[in-house]
């Protein structure tokens, strides 16, 4: 079973609307994708000018492409087979978007994409990777569980090109990493939270903080947390020569809104006078907002986040829910770029070791520039 998309005919010359039911191998349940607006006429296609001496580098035009713009030439890699091992999809709008846009890019390029969902089971993902190797994929994409080496050595040993997407992993083999610079994203959001807090309250000898981190033993989670705390600290050191941050609570929430909500409620019961919350992702931010609404503290506690979801940008626009800023970490960009990089590698083209998608910071001052009410993300 594969992720199956049906695209409308005549989509090359004009924008196409795609509705799909995605069936993923190993998924807990089928999920219905949001309606995607893919403008094929606006696809970024530099006609190979970006490939020099059999090596690929991203052009400014490509780097600035909208999430809904495909990359490359239609049917450029027709007949190619790429495997995608995703550590989890169920319950996450972010992961759904990652897979949906990977499939949209694959369909555009003429690639047969086989997606396996490990349901957050390390052993299952290792088995999924082994299966993809045995199926003889031309290239393999992996979003690894818990930053673990989920059979990556076996991919390398089989001589299959490897692309790692989203989740940073410690692996000495050759691969291309497609993600956002999440430590930088965290830094931007933490710095802006400090700036906004200072503008609103001036210097306070103590600012009580709750750090809501995503998952233990995940490099992705660590980098976000480090960045946010560093950003706050640098602002205060730069302006005052000292830091006032007092982290009074630290919890994990596994990237999901409900555990984040429960963790926030527990912390607020023990520490009701928290001033700020560092949310590692928008799933966590959604849980925080739900918790604050329950205890009638919505807008009283200031929050920063990472991901750039439309729902969170709406809270920034509203201005009354405490959401100060959100750094983009766009799964749509990562999905399509992971497929394109994987296809290039399978075609014998050398690709960058690391490619970061944009991570612009959305604030109260610029949210209207970034907010799109028609976005599926």
TAMO-V759492 format. One record per residue. N is the residue number from 1. RES is the residue in one letter. SS is DSSP state (A for helix, B for strand, O for the rest). OMEGA is omega in degrees with one decimal (none if undefined). BURIAL is b if it has 24 or more other C-alpha atoms within 12 Angstrom, else e. Layout:
BEGIN
n: [N/N]
res: [RES/RES]
ss: [SS/SS]
omega: [OMEGA/OMEGA]
burial: [BURIAL/BURIAL]
END
This chain:
BEGIN
n: [1/2/3/4/5/6/7/8/9/10/11/12/13/14/15/16/17/18/19/20/21/22/23/24/25/26/27/28/29/30/31/32/33/34/35/36/37/38/39/40/41/42/43/44/45/46/47/48/49/50/51/52/53/54/55/56/57/58/59/60/61/62/63/64/65/66/67/68/69/70/71/72/73/74/75/76/77/78/79/80/81/82/83/84/85/86/87/88/89/90/91/92/93/94/95/96/97/98/99/100/101/102/103/104/105/106/107/108/109/110/111/112/113/114/115/116/117/118/119/120/121/122/123/124/125/126/127/128/129/130/131/132/133/134/135/136/137/138/139/140/141/142/143/144/145/146/147/148/149/150/151/152/153/154/155/156/157/158/159/160/161/162/163/164/165/166/167/168/169/170/171/172/173/174/175/176/177/178/179/180/181/182/183/184/185/186/187/188/189/190/191/192/193/194/195/196/197/198/199/200/201/202/203/204/205/206/207/208/209/210/211/212/213/214/215/216/217/218/219/220/221/222/223/224/225/226/227/228/229/230/231/232/233/234/235/236/237/238/239/240/241/242/243/244/245/246/247/248/249/250/251/252/253/254/255/256/257/258/259/260/261/262/263/264/265/266/267/268/269/270/271/272/273/274/275/276/277/278/279/280/281/282/283/284/285/286/287/288/289/290/291/292/293/294/295/296/297/298/299/300/301/302/303/304/305/306/307/308/309/310/311/312/313/314/315/316/317/318/319/320/321/322/323/324/325/326/327/328/329/330/331/332/333/334/335/336/337/338/339/340/341/342/343/344/345/346/347/348/349/350/351/352/353/354/355/356/357/358/359/360/361/362/363/364/365/366/367/368/369/370/371/372/373/374/375/376/377]
res: [X/X/X/X/X/X/X/X/X/X/X/X/X/X/X/X/X/X/X/X/X/X/X/X/X/X/X/X/X/X/X/X/X/X/X/X/X/X/X/X/X/X/X/X/X/X/X/X/X/X/X/X/X/X/X/X/X/X/X/X/X/X/X/X/X/X/X/X/X/X/X/X/X/X/X/X/X/X/X/X/X/X/X/X/X/X/X/X/X/X/X/X/X/X/X/X/X/X/X/X/X/X/X/X/X/X/X/X/X/X/X/X/X/X/X/X/X/X/X/X/X/X/X/X/X/X/X/X/X/X/X/X/X/X/X/X/X/X/X/X/X/X/X/X/X/X/X/X/X/X/X/X/X/X/X/X/X/X/X/X/X/X/X/X/X/X/X/X/X/X/X/X/X/X/X/X/X/X/X/X/X/X/X/X/X/X/X/X/X/X/X/X/X/X/X/X/X/X/X/X/X/X/X/X/X/X/X/X/X/X/X/X/X/X/X/X/X/X/X/X/X/X/X/X/X/X/X/X/X/X/X/X/X/X/X/X/X/X/X/X/X/X/X/X/X/X/X/X/X/X/X/X/X/X/X/X/X/X/X/X/X/X/X/X/X/X/X/X/X/X/X/X/X/X/X/X/X/X/X/X/X/X/X/X/X/X/X/X/X/X/X/X/X/X/X/X/X/X/X/X/X/X/X/X/X/X/X/X/X/X/X/X/X/X/X/X/X/X/X/X/X/X/X/X/X/X/X/X/X/X/X/X/X/X/X/X/X/X/X/X/X/X/X/X/X/X/X/X/X/X/X/X/X/X/X/X/X/X/X/X/X/X/X/X/X/X/X/X/X/X/X/X/X/X/X/X/X]
ss: [O/O/O/O/O/O/O/O/O/O/O/O/O/O/B/B/B/B/O/O/B/B/O/O/B/O/O/O/O/O/B/B/O/O/O/B/B/B/B/A/A/A/O/B/O/O/O/O/O/O/B/B/O/O/B/B/O/O/O/A/A/A/A/O/O/O/O/O/O/O/B/O/O/O/O/O/O/O/O/O/B/B/B/B/B/B/O/O/O/O/O/O/A/A/A/A/A/A/A/A/A/A/A/A/A/A/A/A/A/O/O/B/B/B/B/B/B/O/O/O/O/A/A/A/A/A/A/A/A/A/A/A/A/A/O/O/O/O/B/B/B/B/B/O/A/A/A/O/O/O/O/A/A/A/A/A/A/O/O/O/B/B/B/B/B/O/O/O/O/O/O/O/O/O/O/B/B/B/B/B/O/A/A/A/A/A/A/A/A/A/A/A/A/A/A/A/A/A/A/A/A/O/O/O/O/O/B/B/B/B/B/B/B/O/O/O/O/O/A/A/A/A/A/A/A/A/A/A/A/A/A/A/A/A/A/A/A/A/A/A/O/O/O/O/B/B/B/B/B/B/B/B/O/O/O/O/A/A/A/A/A/A/A/A/A/A/A/A/A/A/O/O/O/O/O/B/B/B/B/O/O/A/A/A/A/A/A/A/A/A/A/A/A/A/O/O/O/O/O/O/O/B/B/B/B/B/B/O/O/A/A/A/A/A/A/A/A/A/O/O/O/O/B/B/B/B/B/B/O/O/A/A/A/A/A/A/A/A/A/A/A/A/A/A/A/A/O/O/O/B/O/O/O/B/B/B/B/O/O/O/B/B/B/O/O/O/A/A/A/A/O/O/O/O/O/O/O]
omega: [-177.6/172.0/-174.1/176.6/172.1/-177.0/-179.8/177.4/179.1/-174.8/-175.1/-172.4/-176.0/-179.9/179.9/175.2/-174.3/171.2/-175.2/167.0/-174.9/174.5/-173.6/179.7/177.9/-177.7/177.7/178.7/175.4/176.2/-179.8/-177.9/171.0/178.2/-177.0/174.4/-177.9/-180.0/-175.5/177.6/-178.2/178.9/179.8/-174.2/179.6/173.8/173.8/-178.9/-179.3/179.2/-176.9/-179.1/177.1/176.0/-176.1/170.0/-173.1/176.8/176.0/179.2/179.7/-177.8/-178.1/-177.9/175.3/-178.6/-176.2/175.0/176.8/-179.3/175.1/-176.5/-179.8/-178.8/-179.0/-177.4/-176.6/178.8/180.0/178.0/179.0/176.2/-179.3/175.8/-178.8/-173.4/174.6/174.1/-171.9/174.2/-176.2/173.8/-178.0/-178.8/176.8/179.2/177.5/-178.1/-179.2/-177.0/169.9/179.9/178.7/178.2/179.0/178.7/179.6/-177.7/-179.4/-176.3/171.2/-176.6/177.3/-175.1/174.6/179.2/-176.9/178.1/178.1/177.8/-176.2/-178.5/177.8/-179.6/175.8/177.8/178.8/179.4/178.0/178.9/179.7/175.9/-178.2/177.7/175.7/179.6/177.1/179.8/-178.4/174.1/179.2/165.7/-165.3/175.1/167.0/-178.9/-176.1/174.3/-172.8/179.0/-179.0/176.8/-179.5/176.3/179.4/-179.0/179.4/179.2/-179.2/178.6/-174.4/170.0/174.5/-177.0/171.7/-171.1/178.3/-176.5/175.1/-176.9/-174.4/-179.5/-178.7/176.6/172.0/-179.5/178.5/-178.3/167.4/177.2/-168.6/174.8/175.1/176.6/177.6/-180.0/179.8/-176.1/178.1/178.8/180.0/176.8/178.4/179.8/-178.2/178.8/-178.8/178.9/-177.2/-170.4/-173.2/-178.8/172.3/-176.6/178.8/173.1/-176.9/-174.2/170.9/177.4/-179.4/-175.9/-167.8/-173.2/177.6/175.5/174.7/-179.7/178.4/-179.9/-179.8/-176.8/178.6/-177.9/179.1/-178.8/-177.7/-179.6/177.4/-178.9/176.6/-175.8/-179.1/178.6/-177.4/178.5/179.9/-174.7/-171.8/-178.5/178.2/-176.9/-178.3/-174.8/175.2/-179.9/-174.9/179.8/-178.9/-176.4/173.0/-179.4/173.8/174.8/-172.8/-176.8/-175.0/175.3/177.7/177.9/-178.8/178.8/179.9/178.4/179.1/-177.7/-179.2/176.9/-179.9/-177.0/-173.6/-176.2/175.0/-179.0/-174.7/175.9/171.1/176.9/-174.9/177.0/-176.3/172.8/175.8/179.6/177.9/176.8/178.1/-178.5/178.5/179.0/-178.9/177.4/179.8/-176.0/175.4/176.5/-178.3/-178.6/-179.0/-178.2/-178.0/-171.8/167.0/-175.6/178.1/169.5/178.3/178.1/-179.2/-177.5/179.8/175.6/176.1/178.0/175.6/178.4/-177.6/176.2/-176.8/-176.7/176.7/-179.0/-172.7/-174.7/-178.2/178.6/-179.0/173.4/-161.6/-179.8/179.4/177.5/-178.3/-179.2/-176.7/-179.7/177.4/179.2/-178.3/178.2/-180.0/-179.9/177.9/179.8/179.8/-179.7/176.3/-179.4/176.5/-177.7/-177.8/175.4/179.5/172.1/179.0/171.5/-175.3/178.8/-179.7/178.7/177.3/-178.4/177.0/-176.5/-174.1/-173.4/-178.8/178.0/-172.8/-174.4/178.1/-176.3/179.8/-178.2/174.9/-177.5/none]
burial: [e/b/b/b/b/e/b/e/e/e/e/e/e/e/e/b/b/b/e/b/e/b/b/b/b/b/b/e/e/e/b/b/b/b/e/b/b/b/b/b/e/b/b/b/b/e/e/e/e/b/b/e/e/e/e/b/b/b/e/e/e/b/b/e/b/b/b/b/b/b/b/b/b/b/e/b/b/e/e/b/b/b/b/b/b/b/b/b/b/b/e/b/b/b/b/b/b/b/b/b/b/b/b/b/b/b/b/b/b/b/b/b/b/b/b/b/b/b/b/b/b/b/e/b/b/b/e/b/b/b/b/b/b/e/e/e/b/b/b/b/b/b/b/b/b/b/b/b/b/b/b/b/b/b/b/b/e/e/e/b/b/b/b/b/b/b/b/b/b/e/b/e/e/b/b/b/b/b/b/b/b/b/b/b/b/b/b/b/b/b/b/b/b/b/b/b/b/b/e/e/e/e/e/e/e/e/b/b/b/b/b/b/b/b/b/e/e/b/b/b/b/b/b/b/b/b/b/b/b/b/b/b/b/b/b/b/e/e/e/e/e/e/b/b/b/b/b/b/b/b/b/b/b/b/b/b/b/b/b/b/b/b/b/b/b/e/b/b/e/e/e/e/e/b/b/b/b/b/b/b/b/b/b/b/b/b/b/b/b/b/b/b/e/e/e/e/b/b/b/b/b/b/b/b/b/b/b/b/b/b/b/b/b/b/b/b/b/e/e/e/b/b/b/b/b/b/b/b/b/b/b/b/b/b/b/b/b/b/b/b/b/b/b/b/b/b/b/e/e/b/b/b/b/b/b/b/b/b/b/b/b/b/b/b/e/e/b/e/e/b/b/e/e/e/b/b/b]
END
